[in-house]
Amino acid sequence: MFGLFKKNKGSDEDKRADSLPLTKKVQFEALPLRQVESEMDGDLRAVVGYVPVNYYATKDRYLLCIFYYNEDYSEIYIRFEYRVDDLPRGKTKLWTIDRELMRDILRKFGQNI
């Protein structure tokens, strides 16, 4: 009965990303979300040029990059959140990326997939 009054927020793409079993989070230097969206809409590889930061050194302001993916990396979504004092202050839309781009982003953090 209580579910009757809930609004179904989010697109089908949002629901699909949330249903994927795995997530990974990395942090970049703070950038305005509008800038991130315009750069990512122009070229998805723009994220490779962003400067990674150490979460423990810059907790006050950063850009959180969230990957949603499945075990075989056949489906990967990416989203950015602007965070201030560990609280979300806005988020971008989702983009679908391939395994090679995810690999290139994570290599900036010393991680390999």
Buried (B, 14 or more C-beta within 10 A) or exposed (E): EEEEEEEEEEEEEBEBBEEBEEEBEBBBEBBEBEEBBEBBEEEBBBBEEBEBBEBEEBBEEBBBBBBBBEEEBEBBBBBBBBBEEEEEEEBBBBBEBEBEBBEBBBEBBEEEE
